Amino acid sequence: MEIFVKIVQFILSLSLLVVCHEMGHFLFAKLFKTRVEKFYIFFNPWFSLFKWKRGETEYGVGWLPLGGYVKIAGMIDESMDTEQMRQPAQPWEFRSKPAWQRLLIMVGGVLMNVVVAFGIYIGILYAWGETYLPARNVTYGVVCDPLFTEMGVEKGDIIVALDHRELERFNDILPELLLEKPQTMQVLRDGKEVTLRVPADLVDNLLEMSSKSFTLSPLLTPRYPVEGVEIGDFADYSAAYDAGMRKGDKILAVNGEGFRFYDEFTDAVEANKGKRVEATVLRGTDTLTYAFTLGNDGKFGIYVSLPPMPFELVTKDYTLWEAIPAGVRLGVEQLGSYVKQLKLLFSSGDTAVKSVGGFATIANVFPGYWNWQDFWSLTALISIMLAVVNILPIPALDGGHVLFLLYEVVTRRKPSDRFMEYAQIAGMVFIFGLFILANVNDIIKIFG
């Protein structure tokens, strides 16, 4: 069921954004009285799932979910309709329009994606506001992956700055490490500030980890205090249940060792893989003891019911007039962040190639439950991604057409139709190759 919910969210999000993107091209074409012959959601080689005609335009839904397209008369595009280009130019065709009009038609999709993303961010801030955990409010410090313990981060450290730039949000730590590549990290340890050196290969190691799985185990999480670990439910197979433990029991100790923090419990379990353990449990007012052998996975087979988050969150509500500039600022920040991510991928060689993901990677970003705030946040992010990718100067993408139009404006010479045809083919081969690479990486993650 969880996978089904992810897929539904992904398809709905992608469909909405494809319609918006192609609508950008469509509206500018209509504005400049350019004939649009087809408007399709998804591609339709050989056949369409649905199609109907209204006026001069055929509307339809294709079966190949790689995007969508509008077929504009008098233009060499993914339809590769070269026969039309051999006929005399007509006033309603793309090729007959001034360069500035053709430029706006081509960037219309990208502009629409940006506008849609900004609009969604405005709506999110107005409807739900903004809630975040300040970095300094992680009172009990962090629990971290060995990748960070190797650079000197200890359990209980409070991460407060990178290169002495104070961090406002706890969730900004990993993006800042990836995209800004700081050389030092400042932490509070026992009330004193300690400076740690960030290894030069940290980014490569993080990318390498992301290339092996759709979802990473939490690399940095706030340390969670507990007064015993309450059992919320059991897995399909549970050593703890078979031993006699029941839902609502509170685990107080493992092999006689109590714990103040949840990570101390998980460490105790991990240290006893395949061994016999003794768990001290509180049930109501009774203290009970259960002895059993853990499997090689080192798990009790329980789902834990943690108490409410013991950290002070910051929540900011917005009126509509406050949400508009704040949403635009958030959109600009996300736009800049994604551009930096692309630069990171292009500069990281083989490691970046392995981390490129396809449909399964994107679908897995969505949660396995339905939450409108998460759905719209991810849809806005994907809209930003589509805008940036589409404006790249690669033939077959909008950015490729823009590049050739700018060449025409500067040199006052149009590239020949034959050149445009070959460029389009080369671009489509490149895009298709990238698509295969991304989805092969997904398959490797599934079966690797």
C-alpha positions as a Markdown table, in Angstrom:
| # | Residue | x | y | z |
|---|---|---|---|---|
| 1 | Met | 0.0 | 0.0 | 0.0 |
| 2 | Glu | 2.9 | 2.4 | 0.9 |
| 3 | Ile | 4.4 | 1.9 | -2.6 |
| 4 | Phe | 1.0 | 2.5 | -4.3 |
| 5 | Val | 0.6 | 5.8 | -2.4 |
| 6 | Lys | 4.1 | 6.9 | -3.5 |
| 7 | Ile | 3.4 | 6.0 | -7.1 |
| 8 | Val | 0.0 | 7.8 | -7.1 |
| 9 | Gln | 1.5 | 11.0 | -5.7 |
| 10 | Phe | 4.4 | 10.9 | -8.2 |
| 11 | Ile | 2.1 | 10.4 | -11.2 |
| 12 | Leu | -0.3 | 13.1 | -10.0 |
| 13 | Ser | 2.6 | 15.6 | -9.3 |
| 14 | Leu | 4.3 | 14.9 | -12.6 |
| 15 | Ser | 1.0 | 15.1 | -14.6 |
| 16 | Leu | 0.2 | 18.5 | -13.1 |
| 17 | Leu | 3.7 | 19.9 | -13.8 |
| 18 | Val | 3.8 | 18.6 | -17.4 |
| 19 | Val | 0.4 | 20.3 | -18.1 |
| 20 | Cys | 1.7 | 23.5 | -16.5 |
| 21 | His | 5.0 | 23.4 | -18.5 |
| 22 | Glu | 3.4 | 22.7 | -21.8 |
| 23 | Met | 0.7 | 25.3 | -21.1 |
| 24 | Gly | 3.5 | 27.9 | -20.9 |
| 25 | His | 4.6 | 27.1 | -24.4 |
| 26 | Phe | 1.0 | 26.9 | -25.6 |
| 27 | Leu | -0.1 | 30.3 | -24.1 |
| 28 | Phe | 2.9 | 32.2 | -25.6 |
| 29 | Ala | 2.3 | 30.5 | -29.0 |
| 30 | Lys | -1.4 | 31.6 | -28.9 |
| 31 | Leu | -0.4 | 35.1 | -27.8 |
| 32 | Phe | 1.7 | 35.4 | -30.9 |
| 33 | Lys | -0.8 | 33.7 | -33.2 |
| 34 | Thr | 1.3 | 30.7 | -33.8 |
| 35 | Arg | -0.5 | 27.5 | -34.6 |
| 36 | Val | -0.3 | 24.7 | -32.1 |
| 37 | Glu | -1.0 | 21.3 | -33.7 |
| 38 | Lys | -0.8 | 19.0 | -30.7 |
| 39 | Phe | -0.9 | 19.3 | -26.9 |
| 40 | Tyr | 0.0 | 16.0 | -25.2 |
| 41 | Ile | 0.5 | 14.9 | -21.6 |
| 42 | Phe | 3.2 | 12.2 | -21.9 |
| 43 | Phe | 4.5 | 10.9 | -25.2 |
| 44 | Asn | 2.5 | 9.0 | -27.7 |
| 45 | Pro | 4.7 | 7.0 | -30.1 |
| 46 | Trp | 2.5 | 4.8 | -32.3 |
| 47 | Phe | -0.7 | 5.4 | -30.3 |
| 48 | Ser | -2.4 | 7.6 | -27.7 |
| 49 | Leu | -4.5 | 6.6 | -24.7 |
| 50 | Phe | -6.9 | 9.4 | -25.3 |
| 51 | Lys | -7.1 | 12.2 | -27.9 |
| 52 | Trp | -9.6 | 14.8 | -29.1 |
| 53 | Lys | -9.5 | 17.8 | -31.4 |
| 54 | Arg | -10.7 | 21.3 | -30.7 |
| 55 | Gly | -10.1 | 23.9 | -33.3 |
| 56 | Glu | -6.7 | 23.6 | -34.8 |
| 57 | Thr | -5.2 | 21.6 | -31.9 |
| 58 | Glu | -5.2 | 17.9 | -31.1 |
| 59 | Tyr | -5.2 | 17.3 | -27.3 |
| 60 | Gly | -4.2 | 13.9 | -25.9 |
| 61 | Val | -2.7 | 11.6 | -23.3 |
| 62 | Gly | 0.2 | 9.4 | -24.3 |
| 63 | Trp | 1.3 | 6.1 | -22.8 |
| 64 | Leu | 5.0 | 6.9 | -22.3 |
| 65 | Pro | 5.4 | 8.9 | -19.1 |
| 66 | Leu | 8.6 | 10.8 | -19.9 |
| 67 | Gly | 7.1 | 14.2 | -20.0 |
| 68 | Gly | 4.9 | 15.9 | -22.6 |
| 69 | Tyr | 5.0 | 18.2 | -25.6 |
| 70 | Val | 3.2 | 20.7 | -27.7 |
| 71 | Lys | 3.8 | 20.4 | -31.4 |
| 72 | Ile | 4.1 | 23.9 | -32.8 |
| 73 | Ala | 3.8 | 24.4 | -36.6 |
| 74 | Gly | 7.0 | 25.3 | -38.4 |
| 75 | Met | 9.4 | 24.1 | -35.7 |
| 76 | Ile | 11.9 | 21.2 | -35.6 |
| 77 | Asp | 11.1 | 19.5 | -32.3 |
| 78 | Glu | 10.8 | 15.9 | -30.9 |
| 79 | Ser | 8.2 | 15.1 | -33.5 |
| 80 | Met | 10.9 | 15.4 | -36.2 |
| 81 | Asp | 8.4 | 16.6 | -38.7 |
| 82 | Thr | 10.9 | 17.6 | -41.4 |
| 83 | Glu | 8.4 | 17.3 | -44.2 |
| 84 | Gln | 6.6 | 20.4 | -43.0 |
| 85 | Met | 9.8 | 22.3 | -43.0 |
| 86 | Arg | 10.3 | 21.7 | -46.7 |
| 87 | Gln | 7.1 | 23.6 | -47.5 |
| 88 | Pro | 7.0 | 27.4 | -47.9 |
| 89 | Ala | 6.8 | 29.2 | -44.6 |
| 90 | Gln | 3.4 | 30.3 | -43.5 |
| 91 | Pro | 2.6 | 33.4 | -41.4 |
| 92 | Trp | 1.1 | 31.2 | -38.5 |
| 93 | Glu | 4.3 | 29.1 | -38.2 |
| 94 | Phe | 7.0 | 29.4 | -35.5 |
| 95 | Arg | 9.7 | 29.9 | -38.1 |
| 96 | Ser | 7.9 | 33.0 | -39.5 |
| 97 | Lys | 7.8 | 34.8 | -36.1 |
| 98 | Pro | 10.4 | 37.4 | -34.9 |
| 99 | Ala | 13.3 | 35.9 | -32.9 |
| 100 | Trp | 12.1 | 37.6 | -29.6 |
| 101 | Gln | 8.6 | 36.0 | -30.0 |
| 102 | Arg | 10.2 | 32.6 | -30.7 |
| 103 | Leu | 12.4 | 33.1 | -27.6 |
| 104 | Leu | 9.4 | 33.7 | -25.4 |
| 105 | Ile | 7.5 | 30.7 | -26.8 |
| 106 | Met | 10.5 | 28.5 | -26.0 |
| 107 | Val | 11.1 | 29.8 | -22.4 |
| 108 | Gly | 7.3 | 29.8 | -21.7 |
| 109 | Gly | 7.5 | 26.3 | -20.2 |
| 110 | Val | 10.4 | 27.1 | -17.9 |
| 111 | Leu | 8.8 | 30.4 | -16.8 |
| 112 | Met | 5.5 | 28.6 | -16.0 |
| 113 | Asn | 7.3 | 26.0 | -13.9 |
| 114 | Val | 9.0 | 28.8 | -11.9 |
| 115 | Val | 5.8 | 30.7 | -11.5 |
| 116 | Val | 3.9 | 27.5 | -10.4 |
| 117 | Ala | 6.6 | 26.7 | -7.8 |
| 118 | Phe | 6.6 | 30.2 | -6.4 |
| 119 | Gly | 2.8 | 30.0 | -6.2 |
| 120 | Ile | 2.8 | 26.7 | -4.4 |
| 121 | Tyr | 5.4 | 28.0 | -1.9 |
| 122 | Ile | 3.2 | 31.1 | -1.3 |
| 123 | Gly | 0.2 | 28.8 | -0.7 |
| 124 | Ile | 2.1 | 26.5 | 1.6 |
| 125 | Leu | 3.2 | 29.4 | 3.8 |
| 126 | Tyr | -0.2 | 30.9 | 3.9 |
| 127 | Ala | -2.0 | 27.6 | 4.7 |
| 128 | Trp | 0.4 | 25.9 | 7.1 |
| 129 | Gly | 3.0 | 28.5 | 8.0 |
| 130 | Glu | 6.6 | 27.5 | 8.6 |
| 131 | Thr | 7.8 | 25.2 | 11.4 |
| 132 | Tyr | 11.4 | 24.3 | 12.0 |
| 133 | Leu | 13.8 | 23.1 | 14.6 |
| 134 | Pro | 16.6 | 25.6 | 15.4 |
| 135 | Ala | 20.0 | 24.1 | 15.4 |
| 136 | Arg | 20.7 | 25.4 | 18.9 |
| 137 | Asn | 17.5 | 23.9 | 20.3 |
| 138 | Val | 18.8 | 20.3 | 19.7 |
| 139 | Thr | 19.3 | 20.3 | 23.5 |
| 140 | Tyr | 20.8 | 16.8 | 23.8 |
| 141 | Gly | 23.0 | 17.0 | 20.8 |
| 142 | Val | 23.1 | 14.6 | 17.8 |
| 143 | Val | 23.4 | 11.0 | 17.0 |
| 144 | Cys | 25.3 | 10.5 | 13.8 |
| 145 | Asp | 26.5 | 8.0 | 11.1 |
| 146 | Pro | 30.1 | 6.7 | 11.4 |
| 147 | Leu | 30.9 | 9.0 | 8.5 |
| 148 | Phe | 30.6 | 11.9 | 11.0 |
| 149 | Thr | 32.1 | 10.1 | 14.0 |
| 150 | Glu | 35.2 | 9.6 | 11.9 |
| 151 | Met | 35.6 | 13.4 | 11.5 |
| 152 | Gly | 35.3 | 13.8 | 15.2 |
| 153 | Val | 31.6 | 14.4 | 15.9 |
| 154 | Glu | 30.5 | 12.8 | 19.2 |
| 155 | Lys | 27.1 | 11.8 | 20.5 |
| 156 | Gly | 25.7 | 14.7 | 22.3 |
| 157 | Asp | 27.5 | 17.4 | 20.3 |
| 158 | Ile | 25.3 | 20.3 | 19.3 |
| 159 | Ile | 26.2 | 21.5 | 15.8 |
| 160 | Val | 26.0 | 25.3 | 15.7 |
| 161 | Ala | 28.0 | 26.6 | 12.8 |
| 162 | Leu | 29.9 | 25.7 | 9.6 |
| 163 | Asp | 33.1 | 27.8 | 8.9 |
| 164 | His | 31.9 | 29.9 | 11.9 |
| 165 | Arg | 28.6 | 30.8 | 10.0 |
| 166 | Glu | 25.9 | 30.1 | 12.5 |
| 167 | Leu | 23.2 | 27.7 | 11.4 |
| 168 | Glu | 19.6 | 28.7 | 12.0 |
| 169 | Arg | 17.8 | 25.4 | 11.1 |
| 170 | Phe | 18.9 | 21.9 | 12.1 |
| 171 | Asn | 17.7 | 20.6 | 8.7 |
| 172 | Asp | 20.1 | 23.0 | 6.9 |
| 173 | Ile | 23.2 | 21.1 | 8.2 |
| 174 | Leu | 23.4 | 18.4 | 5.5 |
| 175 | Pro | 22.5 | 20.6 | 2.5 |
| 176 | Glu | 25.1 | 23.1 | 3.7 |
| 177 | Leu | 27.8 | 20.4 | 4.0 |
| 178 | Leu | 26.9 | 19.1 | 0.5 |
| 179 | Leu | 26.5 | 22.4 | -1.4 |
| 180 | Glu | 28.8 | 24.9 | 0.3 |
| 181 | Lys | 31.6 | 22.5 | 1.1 |
| 182 | Pro | 32.7 | 24.1 | 4.4 |
| 183 | Gln | 36.2 | 23.3 | 5.8 |
| 184 | Thr | 35.2 | 23.4 | 9.5 |
| 185 | Met | 32.3 | 22.6 | 11.8 |
| 186 | Gln | 31.7 | 24.2 | 15.1 |
| 187 | Val | 30.0 | 22.1 | 17.9 |
| 188 | Leu | 29.1 | 22.7 | 21.5 |
| 189 | Arg | 30.5 | 19.9 | 23.7 |
| 190 | Asp | 30.1 | 20.1 | 27.4 |
| 191 | Gly | 29.3 | 23.7 | 27.1 |
| 192 | Lys | 32.4 | 24.6 | 25.2 |
| 193 | Glu | 32.8 | 25.3 | 21.4 |
| 194 | Val | 35.0 | 22.8 | 19.6 |
| 195 | Thr | 36.1 | 23.2 | 15.9 |
| 196 | Leu | 36.3 | 20.1 | 13.8 |
| 197 | Arg | 37.8 | 19.7 | 10.3 |
| 198 | Val | 35.5 | 18.6 | 7.6 |
| 199 | Pro | 37.2 | 16.0 | 5.4 |
| 200 | Ala | 37.7 | 16.9 | 1.8 |
| 201 | Asp | 36.1 | 13.6 | 0.7 |
| 202 | Leu | 32.9 | 14.0 | 2.8 |
| 203 | Val | 30.8 | 15.1 | -0.2 |
| 204 | Asp | 32.1 | 12.2 | -2.4 |
| 205 | Asn | 31.3 | 9.7 | 0.5 |
| 206 | Leu | 27.8 | 11.1 | 0.9 |
| 207 | Leu | 27.2 | 10.8 | -2.9 |
| 208 | Glu | 28.5 | 7.3 | -2.8 |
| 209 | Met | 26.1 | 6.4 | -0.1 |
| 210 | Ser | 23.2 | 7.9 | -2.0 |
| 211 | Ser | 24.1 | 5.8 | -5.1 |
| 212 | Lys | 23.5 | 2.6 | -3.1 |
| 213 | Ser | 20.0 | 3.2 | -1.8 |
| 214 | Phe | 16.8 | 5.2 | -2.4 |
| 215 | Thr | 16.7 | 6.3 | 1.2 |
| 216 | Leu | 19.6 | 6.9 | 3.5 |
| 217 | Ser | 19.5 | 6.0 | 7.1 |
| 218 | Pro | 19.4 | 9.2 | 9.1 |
| 219 | Leu | 23.0 | 10.6 | 9.0 |
| 220 | Leu | 22.4 | 13.3 | 11.7 |
| 221 | Thr | 19.5 | 13.1 | 14.1 |
| 222 | Pro | 18.7 | 14.9 | 17.3 |
| 223 | Arg | 19.4 | 12.8 | 20.4 |
| 224 | Tyr | 16.2 | 11.6 | 21.9 |
| 225 | Pro | 15.8 | 11.2 | 25.7 |
| 226 | Val | 13.6 | 8.4 | 27.0 |
| 227 | Glu | 12.4 | 7.0 | 30.3 |
| 228 | Gly | 12.3 | 3.5 | 29.0 |
| 229 | Val | 11.3 | 2.3 | 25.4 |
| 230 | Glu | 7.6 | 1.7 | 25.0 |
| 231 | Ile | 6.5 | -1.0 | 22.5 |
| 232 | Gly | 4.0 | 0.4 | 20.1 |
| 233 | Asp | 3.6 | -2.7 | 17.9 |
| 234 | Phe | 5.4 | -5.8 | 16.7 |
| 235 | Ala | 6.9 | -6.8 | 13.4 |
| 236 | Asp | 5.7 | -9.9 | 11.5 |
| 237 | Tyr | 8.4 | -11.9 | 13.3 |
| 238 | Ser | 9.3 | -10.7 | 16.7 |
| 239 | Ala | 11.7 | -12.3 | 19.2 |
| 240 | Ala | 10.4 | -10.0 | 21.9 |
| 241 | Tyr | 6.8 | -11.1 | 21.3 |
| 242 | Asp | 7.7 | -14.8 | 21.2 |
| 243 | Ala | 9.4 | -14.2 | 24.6 |
| 244 | Gly | 6.2 | -12.9 | 26.1 |
| 245 | Met | 6.5 | -9.1 | 25.8 |
| 246 | Arg | 3.4 | -7.2 | 24.8 |
| 247 | Lys | 2.2 | -3.9 | 23.3 |
| 248 | Gly | 2.5 | -1.1 | 25.8 |
| 249 | Asp | 5.4 | -2.7 | 27.7 |
| 250 | Lys | 8.2 | -0.3 | 28.5 |
| 251 | Ile | 11.7 | -1.7 | 28.2 |
| 252 | Leu | 13.8 | -0.3 | 31.1 |
| 253 | Ala | 17.1 | -2.2 | 30.6 |
| 254 | Val | 19.0 | -4.7 | 28.4 |
| 255 | Asn | 21.3 | -7.1 | 30.3 |
| 256 | Gly | 20.9 | -4.9 | 33.4 |
| 257 | Glu | 22.1 | -1.7 | 31.6 |
| 258 | Gly | 19.5 | 1.2 | 31.6 |
| 259 | Phe | 19.6 | 4.0 | 29.2 |
| 260 | Arg | 18.8 | 7.7 | 29.1 |
| 261 | Phe | 18.6 | 8.1 | 25.4 |
| 262 | Tyr | 17.0 | 6.0 | 22.6 |
| 263 | Asp | 20.3 | 5.5 | 20.8 |
| 264 | Glu | 21.8 | 3.8 | 23.9 |
| 265 | Phe | 19.0 | 1.2 | 23.6 |
| 266 | Thr | 19.7 | 0.7 | 19.9 |
| 267 | Asp | 23.4 | 0.4 | 20.6 |
| 268 | Ala | 22.8 | -2.2 | 23.3 |
| 269 | Val | 20.6 | -4.2 | 20.9 |
| 270 | Glu | 23.2 | -3.9 | 18.0 |
| 271 | Ala | 26.0 | -5.1 | 20.3 |
| 272 | Asn | 24.1 | -8.3 | 21.1 |
| 273 | Lys | 23.4 | -9.7 | 17.6 |
| 274 | Gly | 22.9 | -13.4 | 17.7 |
| 275 | Lys | 23.3 | -13.4 | 21.5 |
| 276 | Arg | 21.0 | -14.2 | 24.4 |
| 277 | Val | 19.8 | -11.0 | 26.1 |
| 278 | Glu | 17.8 | -10.3 | 29.2 |
| 279 | Ala | 15.2 | -7.4 | 28.9 |
| 280 | Thr | 13.8 | -5.7 | 32.0 |
| 281 | Val | 10.3 | -4.5 | 31.3 |
| 282 | Leu | 7.7 | -2.4 | 33.1 |
| 283 | Arg | 4.1 | -3.6 | 32.5 |
| 284 | Gly | 1.6 | -1.4 | 34.5 |
| 285 | Thr | 3.1 | -1.5 | 38.0 |
| 286 | Asp | 4.9 | -4.8 | 37.5 |
| 287 | Thr | 8.6 | -5.1 | 36.6 |
| 288 | Leu | 9.2 | -8.3 | 34.5 |
| 289 | Thr | 12.2 | -9.9 | 33.0 |
| 290 | Tyr | 12.4 | -11.8 | 29.7 |
| 291 | Ala | 15.3 | -13.7 | 28.3 |
| 292 | Phe | 15.6 | -14.6 | 24.6 |
| 293 | Thr | 18.1 | -14.9 | 21.8 |
| 294 | Leu | 18.3 | -12.1 | 19.2 |
| 295 | Gly | 18.6 | -13.0 | 15.5 |
| 296 | Asn | 21.6 | -12.1 | 13.4 |
| 297 | Asp | 19.8 | -8.9 | 12.4 |
| 298 | Gly | 20.1 | -7.8 | 16.1 |
| 299 | Lys | 16.5 | -6.7 | 16.3 |
| 300 | Phe | 13.8 | -7.1 | 19.0 |
| 301 | Gly | 11.1 | -7.0 | 16.2 |
| 302 | Ile | 9.3 | -4.1 | 17.7 |
| 303 | Tyr | 8.0 | -0.7 | 16.6 |
| 304 | Val | 8.8 | 1.9 | 19.2 |
| 305 | Ser | 6.3 | 4.5 | 20.5 |
| 306 | Leu | 8.4 | 7.5 | 21.3 |
| 307 | Pro | 7.2 | 10.4 | 23.5 |
| 308 | Pro | 6.5 | 13.8 | 21.9 |
| 309 | Met | 9.6 | 15.6 | 20.6 |
| 310 | Pro | 11.3 | 17.3 | 23.5 |
| 311 | Phe | 12.7 | 20.1 | 21.5 |
| 312 | Glu | 11.4 | 23.7 | 21.2 |
| 313 | Leu | 10.2 | 24.3 | 17.6 |
| 314 | Val | 9.8 | 27.7 | 16.0 |
| 315 | Thr | 6.5 | 28.3 | 14.1 |
| 316 | Lys | 5.8 | 31.3 | 12.0 |
| 317 | Asp | 2.4 | 32.0 | 10.5 |
| 318 | Tyr | 1.9 | 34.2 | 7.5 |
| 319 | Thr | -0.9 | 36.4 | 6.3 |
| 320 | Leu | -1.5 | 36.3 | 2.5 |
| 321 | Trp | 0.5 | 39.5 | 2.0 |
| 322 | Glu | 3.4 | 38.2 | 4.1 |
| 323 | Ala | 3.3 | 34.8 | 2.4 |
| 324 | Ile | 3.8 | 36.3 | -1.1 |
| 325 | Pro | 7.3 | 37.8 | -0.7 |
| 326 | Ala | 8.3 | 34.9 | 1.7 |
| 327 | Gly | 7.1 | 32.3 | -0.8 |
| 328 | Val | 9.1 | 34.0 | -3.6 |
| 329 | Arg | 12.2 | 34.1 | -1.4 |
| 330 | Leu | 11.8 | 30.4 | -0.7 |
| 331 | Gly | 11.4 | 29.7 | -4.4 |
| 332 | Val | 14.5 | 31.6 | -5.2 |
| 333 | Glu | 16.5 | 29.8 | -2.5 |
| 334 | Gln | 15.3 | 26.4 | -3.8 |
| 335 | Leu | 16.2 | 27.5 | -7.4 |
| 336 | Gly | 19.7 | 28.5 | -6.3 |
| 337 | Ser | 20.1 | 25.3 | -4.3 |
| 338 | Tyr | 19.2 | 23.0 | -7.2 |
| 339 | Val | 21.6 | 24.9 | -9.5 |
| 340 | Lys | 24.3 | 24.2 | -6.9 |
| 341 | Gln | 23.3 | 20.5 | -6.8 |
| 342 | Leu | 23.7 | 20.2 | -10.6 |
| 343 | Lys | 27.1 | 21.9 | -10.4 |
| 344 | Leu | 28.0 | 19.3 | -7.7 |
| 345 | Leu | 26.9 | 16.4 | -9.9 |
| 346 | Phe | 28.9 | 17.7 | -12.9 |
| 347 | Ser | 32.0 | 18.3 | -10.8 |
| 348 | Ser | 32.0 | 14.9 | -9.0 |
| 349 | Gly | 32.8 | 12.5 | -11.8 |
| 350 | Asp | 31.9 | 8.8 | -11.5 |
| 351 | Thr | 30.5 | 9.2 | -8.1 |
| 352 | Ala | 27.9 | 11.7 | -9.4 |
| 353 | Val | 27.0 | 9.4 | -12.3 |
| 354 | Lys | 26.2 | 6.6 | -9.9 |
| 355 | Ser | 24.0 | 8.8 | -7.8 |
| 356 | Val | 21.8 | 10.0 | -10.7 |
| 357 | Gly | 18.3 | 8.6 | -10.1 |
| 358 | Gly | 15.3 | 7.9 | -12.3 |
| 359 | Phe | 11.5 | 7.5 | -11.8 |
| 360 | Ala | 11.9 | 5.2 | -8.8 |
| 361 | Thr | 14.3 | 7.6 | -7.0 |
| 362 | Ile | 11.9 | 10.5 | -7.5 |
| 363 | Ala | 8.8 | 8.5 | -6.5 |
| 364 | Asn | 10.6 | 7.4 | -3.3 |
| 365 | Val | 11.0 | 11.0 | -2.2 |
| 366 | Phe | 7.2 | 11.1 | -1.6 |
| 367 | Pro | 6.1 | 9.7 | 1.8 |
| 368 | Gly | 4.2 | 6.4 | 2.0 |
| 369 | Tyr | 1.2 | 8.2 | 3.4 |
| 370 | Trp | -1.0 | 11.0 | 2.0 |
| 371 | Asn | -0.1 | 14.5 | 3.4 |
| 372 | Trp | -1.1 | 17.5 | 1.3 |
| 373 | Gln | 1.7 | 19.7 | 2.8 |
| 374 | Asp | 4.4 | 17.2 | 1.8 |
| 375 | Phe | 2.8 | 16.6 | -1.6 |
| 376 | Trp | 2.7 | 20.3 | -2.5 |
| 377 | Ser | 6.2 | 20.9 | -1.1 |
| 378 | Leu | 7.7 | 18.1 | -3.2 |
| 379 | Thr | 5.6 | 19.2 | -6.3 |
| 380 | Ala | 7.1 | 22.7 | -6.0 |
| 381 | Leu | 10.6 | 21.3 | -5.7 |
| 382 | Ile | 10.1 | 19.0 | -8.8 |
| 383 | Ser | 8.7 | 22.0 | -10.7 |
| 384 | Ile | 12.0 | 23.9 | -9.8 |
| 385 | Met | 14.0 | 20.9 | -11.0 |
| 386 | Leu | 12.1 | 20.7 | -14.3 |
| 387 | Ala | 12.7 | 24.4 | -14.9 |
| 388 | Val | 16.4 | 24.2 | -14.3 |
| 389 | Val | 16.9 | 21.0 | -16.3 |
| 390 | Asn | 14.8 | 22.2 | -19.2 |
| 391 | Ile | 16.8 | 25.5 | -19.6 |
| 392 | Leu | 20.1 | 23.6 | -19.9 |
| 393 | Pro | 21.7 | 24.4 | -23.3 |
| 394 | Ile | 21.2 | 20.9 | -24.6 |
| 395 | Pro | 19.5 | 20.3 | -28.0 |
| 396 | Ala | 16.0 | 18.7 | -27.6 |
| 397 | Leu | 15.5 | 20.7 | -24.4 |
| 398 | Asp | 14.1 | 24.2 | -24.3 |
| 399 | Gly | 17.5 | 25.5 | -23.4 |
| 400 | Gly | 18.9 | 24.1 | -26.7 |
| 401 | His | 16.3 | 26.0 | -28.7 |
| 402 | Val | 17.1 | 29.2 | -26.6 |
| 403 | Leu | 20.8 | 28.8 | -27.3 |
| 404 | Phe | 20.2 | 28.7 | -31.1 |
| 405 | Leu | 17.8 | 31.6 | -30.9 |
| 406 | Leu | 20.4 | 33.7 | -29.0 |
| 407 | Tyr | 23.0 | 32.7 | -31.7 |
| 408 | Glu | 20.6 | 34.0 | -34.3 |
| 409 | Val | 20.0 | 37.3 | -32.4 |
| 410 | Val | 23.7 | 37.9 | -32.0 |
| 411 | Thr | 24.8 | 36.8 | -35.5 |
| 412 | Arg | 21.6 | 37.7 | -37.4 |
| 413 | Arg | 21.9 | 34.3 | -39.1 |
| 414 | Lys | 19.5 | 31.4 | -38.6 |
| 415 | Pro | 21.1 | 27.9 | -38.2 |
| 416 | Ser | 20.1 | 25.8 | -41.1 |
| 417 | Asp | 17.2 | 23.3 | -40.9 |
| 418 | Arg | 19.6 | 20.5 | -41.6 |
| 419 | Phe | 21.8 | 21.6 | -38.6 |
| 420 | Met | 18.7 | 21.9 | -36.4 |
| 421 | Glu | 17.6 | 18.4 | -37.4 |
| 422 | Tyr | 20.9 | 16.8 | -36.6 |
| 423 | Ala | 21.2 | 18.8 | -33.3 |
| 424 | Gln | 17.7 | 17.7 | -32.3 |
| 425 | Ile | 18.6 | 14.0 | -33.0 |
| 426 | Ala | 21.9 | 14.3 | -31.0 |
| 427 | Gly | 20.1 | 16.0 | -28.1 |
| 428 | Met | 17.4 | 13.3 | -28.1 |
| 429 | Val | 20.1 | 10.5 | -28.1 |
| 430 | Phe | 21.8 | 12.2 | -25.2 |
| 431 | Ile | 18.6 | 12.7 | -23.2 |
| 432 | Phe | 17.5 | 9.1 | -23.8 |
| 433 | Gly | 21.0 | 7.8 | -22.8 |
| 434 | Leu | 20.7 | 9.9 | -19.5 |
| 435 | Phe | 17.2 | 8.5 | -19.0 |
| 436 | Ile | 18.5 | 4.9 | -19.4 |
| 437 | Leu | 21.5 | 5.6 | -17.0 |
| 438 | Ala | 19.2 | 7.1 | -14.3 |
| 439 | Asn | 16.8 | 4.1 | -14.4 |
| 440 | Val | 19.6 | 1.5 | -14.6 |
| 441 | Asn | 20.9 | 3.1 | -11.4 |
| 442 | Asp | 17.5 | 2.7 | -9.8 |
| 443 | Ile | 17.5 | -1.0 | -10.8 |
| 444 | Ile | 20.9 | -1.5 | -9.3 |
| 445 | Lys | 19.6 | 0.1 | -6.0 |
| 446 | Ile | 16.7 | -2.3 | -6.0 |
| 447 | Phe | 18.7 | -5.5 | -6.7 |
| 448 | Gly | 22.2 | -4.5 | -5.8 |
